[in-house]
Amino acid sequence: MRKTSLRLMLGAMLSAVMLVTGCGGQATPSSDSSSTTPAASTTAPAPAASEEREVKHFMGSTKIKGTPQRVVALTSESTEAVLALGITPVGAVMSGLGKPGDPWHPHIKEKMKDAVELGDENQPNVELIASLKPDLILGTKGRQGQEKVYAQLSAIAPTVFSEDLVGRWKINFALYSEALNKKAEGDKLMADFDKKIEEAKGKLGDKTKMKVSVVRFVAGKTRLYLKDTFSGVVLSQLGFARPASQDIDEFKKDIPKELMSEMDGDVMFYWIGDYSGDGSANKYTEEWMKDPLYQKLNVAKNNKAFQVDEVIWNVGGGILSAELLVDDIVERFSKL
């Protein structure tokens, strides 16, 4: 009995020593611990990838697991949002003025070099999207071609649609941030943008009292861009005045020559949509600007009509373009 008890006691003591030695070795890292594997992997809480969230959007609600990494973006706006939040889309539709072989706007081209081009906003390539095995698809109800294939897209991966594009880029950015499980990052980016706006307002001063006209020329059509547009939202946040004809919470108004006075202001920013590439839009713009009615406008008499980059002022449509637009506005008004 005594021998047995002694053996048991010695065994227990030996086990205790081994246990202490083992624990001590784990708690005290060696001096070159930088080359070791981090120790928290087995004791850390379950990763966010195991969590499922429900995101409400304009086609209903969608369940999304964790933080998506293989994202497909079906608008220029959502492409910019995904990039700003630190993810490169595995695929995206061509940028607003992109074309096959050169699909991305210049300011995102480098970041998108490994992304697959998925066709046009109005007709995304569903089969190609499926082949990319995305874990999230971001699109918009505002493009009929996308709305028609929503069910097909949803069968491929969780799909979240914004209501429309026009002047809702900030609202849509919040939706995309939520879908990407990056709400905190999105809130910070938007707070940084709002800070950028306040700094710009300080630089602009009383110049925001100038009435800003925004116009697009395409062959056969002249369009006023009102307040519910990408540039309109940024101009409003900066505090700029607009001509009475454009101080309207709507998207656009197409005008004939007889209403050319509605494009007047203290300053006019315009772009030429030469989408056909045959120069017809440039010719049309030149005809308007040589017209006697145009010559009577204040922007013509005072040389205050300036051509701008349509990508930045209109079709980019997302947070990256908005940042560039603020910079462009500040620079232009610094010279006025």
C-alpha atoms as a printed R data frame, in Angstrom:
    type eleno elety resid chain resno       x      y       z
1   ATOM     1    CA   MET     A     1   0.000  0.000   0.000
2   ATOM     2    CA   ARG     A     2   2.726  2.408   1.077
3   ATOM     3    CA   LYS     A     3   4.779  1.716  -2.052
4   ATOM     4    CA   THR     A     4   1.734  2.188  -4.212
5   ATOM     5    CA   SER     A     5   0.866  5.465  -2.504
6   ATOM     6    CA   LEU     A     6   4.454  6.668  -2.854
7   ATOM     7    CA   ARG     A     7   4.471  5.845  -6.567
8   ATOM     8    CA   LEU     A     8   1.194  7.749  -7.029
9   ATOM     9    CA   MET     A     9   2.533 10.803  -5.167
10  ATOM    10    CA   LEU     A    10   5.760 10.847  -7.187
11  ATOM    11    CA   GLY     A    11   3.812 10.488 -10.417
12  ATOM    12    CA   ALA     A    12   1.562 13.391  -9.542
13  ATOM    13    CA   MET     A    13   4.537 15.590  -8.650
14  ATOM    14    CA   LEU     A    14   6.317 14.732 -11.896
15  ATOM    15    CA   SER     A    15   3.195 15.566 -13.924
16  ATOM    16    CA   ALA     A    16   2.868 18.897 -12.156
17  ATOM    17    CA   VAL     A    17   6.486 19.781 -12.918
18  ATOM    18    CA   MET     A    18   6.050 18.907 -16.582
19  ATOM    19    CA   LEU     A    19   2.871 20.945 -16.778
20  ATOM    20    CA   VAL     A    20   4.469 24.027 -15.233
21  ATOM    21    CA   THR     A    21   7.509 23.697 -17.494
22  ATOM    22    CA   GLY     A    22   5.329 23.404 -20.561
23  ATOM    23    CA   CYS     A    23   3.186 26.415 -19.621
24  ATOM    24    CA   GLY     A    24   6.222 28.470 -18.795
25  ATOM    25    CA   GLY     A    25   7.745 27.776 -22.204
26  ATOM    26    CA   GLN     A    26   4.587 28.976 -23.978
27  ATOM    27    CA   ALA     A    27   4.158 32.196 -22.005
28  ATOM    28    CA   THR     A    28   7.739 33.416 -22.407
29  ATOM    29    CA   PRO     A    29   8.563 34.033 -26.069
30  ATOM    30    CA   SER     A    30  12.123 33.772 -27.280
31  ATOM    31    CA   SER     A    31  14.039 36.862 -28.296
32  ATOM    32    CA   ASP     A    32  13.467 36.151 -32.026
33  ATOM    33    CA   SER     A    33   9.707 35.696 -31.650
34  ATOM    34    CA   SER     A    34   9.098 37.790 -34.787
35  ATOM    35    CA   SER     A    35   9.742 34.691 -36.842
36  ATOM    36    CA   THR     A    36   7.189 32.609 -34.972
37  ATOM    37    CA   THR     A    37   3.533 32.121 -35.784
38  ATOM    38    CA   PRO     A    38   1.177 34.418 -33.787
39  ATOM    39    CA   ALA     A    39  -0.178 32.531 -30.775
40  ATOM    40    CA   ALA     A    40  -3.725 33.864 -30.676
41  ATOM    41    CA   SER     A    41  -5.134 31.732 -33.463
42  ATOM    42    CA   THR     A    42  -6.540 28.870 -31.376
43  ATOM    43    CA   THR     A    43  -7.989 30.954 -28.541
44  ATOM    44    CA   ALA     A    44  -9.398 33.932 -30.512
45  ATOM    45    CA   PRO     A    45 -13.172 34.356 -30.862
46  ATOM    46    CA   ALA     A    46 -14.854 32.935 -33.958
47  ATOM    47    CA   PRO     A    47 -13.968 35.130 -36.962
48  ATOM    48    CA   ALA     A    48 -16.510 37.501 -38.494
49  ATOM    49    CA   ALA     A    49 -16.602 35.213 -41.528
50  ATOM    50    CA   SER     A    50 -18.858 32.881 -39.551
51  ATOM    51    CA   GLU     A    51 -21.457 35.580 -38.861
52  ATOM    52    CA   GLU     A    52 -24.509 36.145 -41.040
53  ATOM    53    CA   ARG     A    53 -26.110 39.566 -41.436
54  ATOM    54    CA   GLU     A    54 -29.300 40.710 -43.117
55  ATOM    55    CA   VAL     A    55 -29.011 43.822 -45.291
56  ATOM    56    CA   LYS     A    56 -32.148 45.640 -46.413
57  ATOM    57    CA   HIS     A    57 -32.045 47.269 -49.825
58  ATOM    58    CA   PHE     A    58 -34.284 48.326 -52.705
59  ATOM    59    CA   MET     A    59 -35.013 44.847 -53.966
60  ATOM    60    CA   GLY     A    60 -35.830 43.452 -50.526
61  ATOM    61    CA   SER     A    61 -33.339 42.037 -48.028
62  ATOM    62    CA   THR     A    62 -30.297 39.834 -48.443
63  ATOM    63    CA   LYS     A    63 -28.393 37.617 -46.020
64  ATOM    64    CA   ILE     A    64 -24.631 38.055 -46.210
65  ATOM    65    CA   LYS     A    65 -22.031 35.968 -44.398
66  ATOM    66    CA   GLY     A    66 -19.049 37.726 -42.875
67  ATOM    67    CA   THR     A    67 -16.908 40.180 -44.795
68  ATOM    68    CA   PRO     A    68 -17.079 39.595 -48.580
69  ATOM    69    CA   GLN     A    69 -13.804 39.472 -50.485
70  ATOM    70    CA   ARG     A    70 -14.836 38.403 -53.997
71  ATOM    71    CA   VAL     A    71 -17.008 41.370 -54.887
72  ATOM    72    CA   VAL     A    72 -18.630 42.198 -58.219
73  ATOM    73    CA   ALA     A    73 -19.565 45.855 -58.828
74  ATOM    74    CA   LEU     A    74 -22.129 46.724 -61.488
75  ATOM    75    CA   THR     A    75 -21.821 50.536 -61.483
76  ATOM    76    CA   SER     A    76 -18.966 53.027 -61.545
77  ATOM    77    CA   GLU     A    77 -20.265 54.350 -58.236
78  ATOM    78    CA   SER     A    78 -20.147 50.978 -56.461
79  ATOM    79    CA   THR     A    79 -16.740 50.207 -57.977
80  ATOM    80    CA   GLU     A    80 -15.361 53.377 -56.382
81  ATOM    81    CA   ALA     A    81 -16.997 52.509 -53.057
82  ATOM    82    CA   VAL     A    82 -15.457 49.025 -52.996
83  ATOM    83    CA   LEU     A    83 -12.011 50.394 -53.846
84  ATOM    84    CA   ALA     A    84 -12.264 53.138 -51.224
85  ATOM    85    CA   LEU     A    85 -13.098 50.489 -48.615
86  ATOM    86    CA   GLY     A    86  -9.929 48.582 -49.398
87  ATOM    87    CA   ILE     A    87 -11.196 45.791 -51.657
88  ATOM    88    CA   THR     A    88 -10.413 45.303 -55.340
89  ATOM    89    CA   PRO     A    89 -13.467 43.904 -57.143
90  ATOM    90    CA   VAL     A    90 -12.913 40.560 -58.832
91  ATOM    91    CA   GLY     A    91 -15.052 41.971 -61.635
92  ATOM    92    CA   ALA     A    92 -16.901 45.134 -62.570
93  ATOM    93    CA   VAL     A    93 -18.815 46.637 -65.449
94  ATOM    94    CA   MET     A    94 -16.979 49.145 -67.583
95  ATOM    95    CA   SER     A    95 -16.605 52.615 -66.121
96  ATOM    96    CA   GLY     A    96 -19.076 55.190 -67.429
97  ATOM    97    CA   LEU     A    97 -16.871 56.271 -70.333
98  ATOM    98    CA   GLY     A    98 -14.924 53.037 -70.579
99  ATOM    99    CA   LYS     A    99 -14.767 50.830 -73.634
100 ATOM   100    CA   PRO     A   100 -13.614 47.276 -74.385
101 ATOM   101    CA   GLY     A   101  -9.865 47.122 -74.020
102 ATOM   102    CA   ASP     A   102  -9.793 50.304 -71.948
103 ATOM   103    CA   PRO     A   103 -12.624 49.799 -69.458
104 ATOM   104    CA   TRP     A   104 -11.605 51.838 -66.414
105 ATOM   105    CA   HIS     A   105 -11.554 55.559 -65.659
106 ATOM   106    CA   PRO     A   106  -8.013 56.953 -65.366
107 ATOM   107    CA   HIS     A   107  -8.127 57.554 -61.600
108 ATOM   108    CA   ILE     A   108  -8.959 53.894 -60.817
109 ATOM   109    CA   LYS     A   109  -7.144 52.206 -63.702
110 ATOM   110    CA   GLU     A   110  -4.115 51.046 -61.724
111 ATOM   111    CA   LYS     A   111  -6.198 49.646 -58.864
112 ATOM   112    CA   MET     A   112  -8.458 47.785 -61.316
113 ATOM   113    CA   LYS     A   113  -5.710 46.180 -63.399
114 ATOM   114    CA   ASP     A   114  -6.538 42.672 -62.137
115 ATOM   115    CA   ALA     A   115 -10.335 43.026 -62.257
116 ATOM   116    CA   VAL     A   116 -12.400 41.316 -64.961
117 ATOM   117    CA   GLU     A   117 -14.467 43.612 -67.195
118 ATOM   118    CA   LEU     A   118 -18.112 42.497 -67.165
119 ATOM   119    CA   GLY     A   119 -19.681 44.489 -69.970
120 ATOM   120    CA   ASP     A   120 -21.949 47.522 -69.806
121 ATOM   121    CA   GLU     A   121 -23.923 48.813 -66.800
122 ATOM   122    CA   ASN     A   122 -27.173 48.179 -68.628
123 ATOM   123    CA   GLN     A   123 -26.223 44.689 -69.778
124 ATOM   124    CA   PRO     A   124 -23.808 42.957 -67.403
125 ATOM   125    CA   ASN     A   125 -22.469 39.583 -68.478
126 ATOM   126    CA   VAL     A   126 -24.264 37.193 -66.105
127 ATOM   127    CA   GLU     A   127 -22.367 34.067 -67.220
128 ATOM   128    CA   LEU     A   128 -19.029 35.763 -66.706
129 ATOM   129    CA   ILE     A   129 -20.146 37.004 -63.298
130 ATOM   130    CA   ALA     A   130 -21.046 33.436 -62.293
131 ATOM   131    CA   SER     A   131 -17.629 32.170 -63.399
132 ATOM   132    CA   LEU     A   132 -15.929 34.559 -60.947
133 ATOM   133    CA   LYS     A   133 -17.664 32.867 -57.985
134 ATOM   134    CA   PRO     A   134 -18.363 36.149 -56.169
135 ATOM   135    CA   ASP     A   135 -19.494 36.296 -52.544
136 ATOM   136    CA   LEU     A   136 -21.275 39.642 -53.053
137 ATOM   137    CA   ILE     A   137 -22.771 41.506 -56.023
138 ATOM   138    CA   LEU     A   138 -23.484 45.250 -55.822
139 ATOM   139    CA   GLY     A   139 -25.803 46.813 -58.409
140 ATOM   140    CA   THR     A   140 -28.657 49.275 -58.838
141 ATOM   141    CA   LYS     A   141 -32.367 49.150 -59.484
142 ATOM   142    CA   GLY     A   142 -31.840 52.332 -61.497
143 ATOM   143    CA   ARG     A   143 -30.498 50.363 -64.450
144 ATOM   144    CA   GLN     A   144 -33.297 48.394 -66.108
145 ATOM   145    CA   GLY     A   145 -30.882 45.876 -67.559
146 ATOM   146    CA   GLN     A   146 -29.721 45.011 -64.048
147 ATOM   147    CA   GLU     A   147 -33.189 44.865 -62.520
148 ATOM   148    CA   LYS     A   148 -34.227 42.319 -65.148
149 ATOM   149    CA   VAL     A   149 -31.461 39.925 -64.127
150 ATOM   150    CA   TYR     A   150 -31.686 40.467 -60.366
151 ATOM   151    CA   ALA     A   151 -33.077 36.956 -59.767
152 ATOM   152    CA   GLN     A   152 -30.244 35.416 -61.803
153 ATOM   153    CA   LEU     A   153 -27.655 37.452 -59.936
154 ATOM   154    CA   SER     A   154 -29.152 36.517 -56.566
155 ATOM   155    CA   ALA     A   155 -28.864 32.846 -57.494
156 ATOM   156    CA   ILE     A   156 -25.118 33.359 -58.035
157 ATOM   157    CA   ALA     A   157 -24.310 35.256 -54.818
158 ATOM   158    CA   PRO     A   158 -25.882 37.595 -52.245
159 ATOM   159    CA   THR     A   159 -26.941 40.653 -54.258
160 ATOM   160    CA   VAL     A   160 -27.598 44.156 -52.942
161 ATOM   161    CA   PHE     A   161 -29.140 46.890 -55.106
162 ATOM   162    CA   SER     A   162 -29.280 50.628 -54.519
163 ATOM   163    CA   GLU     A   163 -32.440 52.425 -55.602
164 ATOM   164    CA   ASP     A   164 -30.886 54.678 -58.219
165 ATOM   165    CA   LEU     A   165 -27.760 56.654 -59.014
166 ATOM   166    CA   VAL     A   166 -28.381 60.356 -59.812
167 ATOM   167    CA   GLY     A   167 -27.640 62.396 -56.647
168 ATOM   168    CA   ARG     A   168 -27.775 59.546 -54.131
169 ATOM   169    CA   TRP     A   169 -24.111 58.624 -54.062
170 ATOM   170    CA   LYS     A   170 -23.700 59.273 -50.316
171 ATOM   171    CA   ILE     A   171 -26.798 57.212 -49.454
172 ATOM   172    CA   ASN     A   172 -25.618 54.414 -51.714
173 ATOM   173    CA   PHE     A   173 -22.117 54.488 -50.242
174 ATOM   174    CA   ALA     A   174 -23.600 53.812 -46.797
175 ATOM   175    CA   LEU     A   175 -25.528 50.841 -48.219
176 ATOM   176    CA   TYR     A   176 -22.436 49.396 -49.908
177 ATOM   177    CA   SER     A   177 -20.414 49.831 -46.694
178 ATOM   178    CA   GLU     A   178 -23.022 47.876 -44.753
179 ATOM   179    CA   ALA     A   179 -23.138 45.108 -47.353
180 ATOM   180    CA   LEU     A   180 -19.351 44.810 -47.255
181 ATOM   181    CA   ASN     A   181 -19.399 44.550 -43.439
182 ATOM   182    CA   LYS     A   182 -17.343 47.752 -43.331
183 ATOM   183    CA   LYS     A   183 -19.790 50.230 -41.829
184 ATOM   184    CA   ALA     A   184 -17.263 51.692 -39.392
185 ATOM   185    CA   GLU     A   185 -14.709 52.198 -42.174
186 ATOM   186    CA   GLY     A   186 -17.404 53.695 -44.398
187 ATOM   187    CA   ASP     A   187 -18.538 56.105 -41.697
188 ATOM   188    CA   LYS     A   188 -14.959 57.271 -41.226
189 ATOM   189    CA   LEU     A   189 -14.437 57.792 -44.953
190 ATOM   190    CA   MET     A   190 -17.616 59.849 -45.155
191 ATOM   191    CA   ALA     A   191 -16.629 61.870 -42.091
192 ATOM   192    CA   ASP     A   192 -13.260 62.543 -43.754
193 ATOM   193    CA   PHE     A   193 -15.071 63.648 -46.909
194 ATOM   194    CA   ASP     A   194 -17.315 66.004 -44.939
195 ATOM   195    CA   LYS     A   195 -14.192 67.437 -43.288
196 ATOM   196    CA   LYS     A   196 -12.727 67.952 -46.757
197 ATOM   197    CA   ILE     A   197 -15.896 69.845 -47.704
198 ATOM   198    CA   GLU     A   198 -15.571 72.150 -44.673
199 ATOM   199    CA   GLU     A   199 -11.925 72.859 -45.487
200 ATOM   200    CA   ALA     A   200 -12.894 73.623 -49.088
201 ATOM   201    CA   LYS     A   201 -15.636 76.001 -47.943
202 ATOM   202    CA   GLY     A   202 -13.037 77.873 -45.919
203 ATOM   203    CA   LYS     A   203 -10.858 78.277 -49.023
204 ATOM   204    CA   LEU     A   204 -13.772 79.288 -51.247
205 ATOM   205    CA   GLY     A   205 -15.163 81.943 -48.908
206 ATOM   206    CA   ASP     A   206 -17.698 84.297 -50.495
207 ATOM   207    CA   LYS     A   207 -17.144 82.751 -53.917
208 ATOM   208    CA   THR     A   208 -19.867 80.239 -53.062
209 ATOM   209    CA   LYS     A   209 -22.332 83.100 -53.610
210 ATOM   210    CA   MET     A   210 -21.602 82.863 -57.326
211 ATOM   211    CA   LYS     A   211 -24.366 81.129 -59.280
212 ATOM   212    CA   VAL     A   212 -22.964 77.979 -60.852
213 ATOM   213    CA   SER     A   213 -24.472 76.569 -64.039
214 ATOM   214    CA   VAL     A   214 -23.755 72.940 -65.037
215 ATOM   215    CA   VAL     A   215 -24.350 71.905 -68.651
216 ATOM   216    CA   ARG     A   216 -23.741 68.939 -70.917
217 ATOM   217    CA   PHE     A   217 -23.616 69.074 -74.714
218 ATOM   218    CA   VAL     A   218 -24.154 65.994 -76.865
219 ATOM   219    CA   ALA     A   219 -24.964 65.921 -80.572
220 ATOM   220    CA   GLY     A   220 -28.458 67.381 -80.941
221 ATOM   221    CA   LYS     A   221 -29.132 67.923 -77.230
222 ATOM   222    CA   THR     A   222 -28.231 70.393 -74.483
223 ATOM   223    CA   ARG     A   223 -28.884 69.348 -70.905
224 ATOM   224    CA   LEU     A   224 -28.910 71.311 -67.663
225 ATOM   225    CA   TYR     A   225 -27.770 69.290 -64.651
226 ATOM   226    CA   LEU     A   226 -29.873 70.261 -61.648
227 ATOM   227    CA   LYS     A   227 -29.386 69.656 -57.919
228 ATOM   228    CA   ASP     A   228 -30.233 65.934 -57.763
229 ATOM   229    CA   THR     A   229 -27.096 64.975 -59.684
230 ATOM   230    CA   PHE     A   230 -23.623 63.879 -58.654
231 ATOM   231    CA   SER     A   231 -22.080 67.330 -59.170
232 ATOM   232    CA   GLY     A   232 -25.244 69.010 -57.887
233 ATOM   233    CA   VAL     A   233 -24.990 67.272 -54.514
234 ATOM   234    CA   VAL     A   234 -21.331 68.282 -54.121
235 ATOM   235    CA   LEU     A   235 -22.027 71.887 -55.134
236 ATOM   236    CA   SER     A   236 -24.909 72.045 -52.663
237 ATOM   237    CA   GLN     A   237 -22.774 70.679 -49.840
238 ATOM   238    CA   LEU     A   238 -20.158 73.322 -50.633
239 ATOM   239    CA   GLY     A   239 -22.893 75.955 -50.350
240 ATOM   240    CA   PHE     A   240 -22.876 77.215 -53.928
241 ATOM   241    CA   ALA     A   241 -25.788 79.168 -55.338
242 ATOM   242    CA   ARG     A   242 -27.414 77.961 -58.551
243 ATOM   243    CA   PRO     A   243 -29.293 79.893 -61.269
244 ATOM   244    CA   ALA     A   244 -33.071 79.879 -60.668
245 ATOM   245    CA   SER     A   245 -33.544 77.581 -63.667
246 ATOM   246    CA   GLN     A   246 -31.243 74.983 -62.056
247 ATOM   247    CA   ASP     A   247 -32.049 75.508 -58.382
248 ATOM   248    CA   ILE     A   248 -34.406 72.534 -58.500
249 ATOM   249    CA   ASP     A   249 -34.247 69.204 -56.647
250 ATOM   250    CA   GLU     A   250 -34.491 67.193 -59.836
251 ATOM   251    CA   PHE     A   251 -32.026 65.443 -62.117
252 ATOM   252    CA   LYS     A   252 -31.961 67.242 -65.460
253 ATOM   253    CA   LYS     A   253 -33.690 69.472 -67.962
254 ATOM   254    CA   ASP     A   254 -33.072 69.398 -71.714
255 ATOM   255    CA   ILE     A   255 -33.449 72.790 -73.356
256 ATOM   256    CA   PRO     A   256 -33.841 74.104 -76.925
257 ATOM   257    CA   LYS     A   257 -31.973 77.170 -78.147
258 ATOM   258    CA   GLU     A   258 -34.971 79.363 -77.315
259 ATOM   259    CA   LEU     A   259 -34.326 78.640 -73.622
260 ATOM   260    CA   MET     A   260 -30.579 79.162 -73.812
261 ATOM   261    CA   SER     A   261 -30.838 81.867 -71.137
262 ATOM   262    CA   GLU     A   262 -31.475 79.077 -68.595
263 ATOM   263    CA   MET     A   263 -27.866 77.949 -68.890
264 ATOM   264    CA   ASP     A   264 -26.559 81.353 -67.793
265 ATOM   265    CA   GLY     A   265 -24.999 82.077 -64.428
266 ATOM   266    CA   ASP     A   266 -21.988 83.777 -62.885
267 ATOM   267    CA   VAL     A   267 -19.941 80.826 -64.060
268 ATOM   268    CA   MET     A   268 -20.735 77.823 -66.247
269 ATOM   269    CA   PHE     A   269 -19.055 74.441 -66.174
270 ATOM   270    CA   TYR     A   270 -19.770 72.184 -69.116
271 ATOM   271    CA   TRP     A   271 -18.629 68.980 -70.745
272 ATOM   272    CA   ILE     A   272 -19.032 67.616 -74.245
273 ATOM   273    CA   GLY     A   273 -20.299 64.074 -74.613
274 ATOM   274    CA   ASP     A   274 -18.688 62.997 -77.861
275 ATOM   275    CA   TYR     A   275 -19.778 59.394 -77.292
276 ATOM   276    CA   SER     A   276 -19.854 58.459 -80.971
277 ATOM   277    CA   GLY     A   277 -16.287 59.662 -81.437
278 ATOM   278    CA   ASP     A   278 -17.113 61.316 -84.752
279 ATOM   279    CA   GLY     A   279 -16.822 64.903 -83.533
280 ATOM   280    CA   SER     A   280 -20.535 65.653 -83.969
281 ATOM   281    CA   ALA     A   281 -20.929 66.702 -80.316
282 ATOM   282    CA   ASN     A   282 -18.040 69.146 -80.633
283 ATOM   283    CA   LYS     A   283 -19.566 70.624 -83.771
284 ATOM   284    CA   TYR     A   284 -22.942 70.957 -82.060
285 ATOM   285    CA   THR     A   285 -21.359 72.718 -79.053
286 ATOM   286    CA   GLU     A   286 -19.509 75.128 -81.325
287 ATOM   287    CA   GLU     A   287 -22.767 76.000 -83.112
288 ATOM   288    CA   TRP     A   288 -24.452 76.840 -79.832
289 ATOM   289    CA   MET     A   289 -21.581 78.971 -78.606
290 ATOM   290    CA   LYS     A   290 -21.502 80.966 -81.831
291 ATOM   291    CA   ASP     A   291 -25.228 81.626 -81.666
292 ATOM   292    CA   PRO     A   292 -26.203 85.276 -80.931
293 ATOM   293    CA   LEU     A   293 -28.362 84.105 -78.017
294 ATOM   294    CA   TYR     A   294 -25.334 82.515 -76.373
295 ATOM   295    CA   GLN     A   295 -23.219 85.599 -76.959
296 ATOM   296    CA   LYS     A   296 -25.690 87.589 -74.852
297 ATOM   297    CA   LEU     A   297 -25.179 85.381 -71.802
298 ATOM   298    CA   ASN     A   298 -23.103 86.672 -68.885
299 ATOM   299    CA   VAL     A   299 -20.868 83.583 -68.992
300 ATOM   300    CA   ALA     A   300 -20.065 84.353 -72.621
301 ATOM   301    CA   LYS     A   301 -19.529 88.100 -72.188
302 ATOM   302    CA   ASN     A   302 -17.357 87.591 -69.101
303 ATOM   303    CA   ASN     A   303 -15.473 84.522 -70.367
304 ATOM   304    CA   LYS     A   304 -16.744 82.438 -67.471
305 ATOM   305    CA   ALA     A   305 -17.631 79.220 -69.329
306 ATOM   306    CA   PHE     A   306 -15.188 76.393 -68.624
307 ATOM   307    CA   GLN     A   307 -15.002 72.892 -70.038
308 ATOM   308    CA   VAL     A   308 -14.515 70.204 -67.375
309 ATOM   309    CA   ASP     A   309 -13.815 66.475 -67.191
310 ATOM   310    CA   GLU     A   310 -17.064 64.513 -67.455
311 ATOM   311    CA   VAL     A   311 -15.583 61.588 -65.546
312 ATOM   312    CA   ILE     A   312 -15.007 63.723 -62.456
313 ATOM   313    CA   TRP     A   313 -18.104 65.916 -62.766
314 ATOM   314    CA   ASN     A   314 -20.620 63.290 -63.762
315 ATOM   315    CA   VAL     A   315 -20.064 59.642 -64.658
316 ATOM   316    CA   GLY     A   316 -17.497 58.617 -62.015
317 ATOM   317    CA   GLY     A   317 -20.259 59.082 -59.523
318 ATOM   318    CA   GLY     A   318 -18.597 57.715 -56.392
319 ATOM   319    CA   ILE     A   319 -16.570 58.791 -53.380
320 ATOM   320    CA   LEU     A   320 -13.226 58.821 -55.225
321 ATOM   321    CA   SER     A   321 -14.621 61.073 -57.967
322 ATOM   322    CA   ALA     A   322 -16.290 63.269 -55.334
323 ATOM   323    CA   GLU     A   323 -12.930 63.896 -53.686
324 ATOM   324    CA   LEU     A   324 -11.417 64.826 -57.044
325 ATOM   325    CA   LEU     A   325 -14.399 67.044 -57.840
326 ATOM   326    CA   VAL     A   326 -13.960 69.045 -54.640
327 ATOM   327    CA   ASP     A   327 -10.279 69.549 -55.488
328 ATOM   328    CA   ASP     A   328 -11.162 70.629 -59.032
329 ATOM   329    CA   ILE     A   329 -13.751 73.140 -57.841
330 ATOM   330    CA   VAL     A   330 -11.396 74.680 -55.288
331 ATOM   331    CA   GLU     A   331  -8.607 74.975 -57.870
332 ATOM   332    CA   ARG     A   332 -10.868 76.534 -60.495
333 ATOM   333    CA   PHE     A   333 -12.353 79.113 -58.145
334 ATOM   334    CA   SER     A   334  -8.920 80.038 -56.828
335 ATOM   335    CA   LYS     A   335  -8.327 81.514 -60.292
336 ATOM   336    CA   LEU     A   336 -11.628 83.422 -60.535
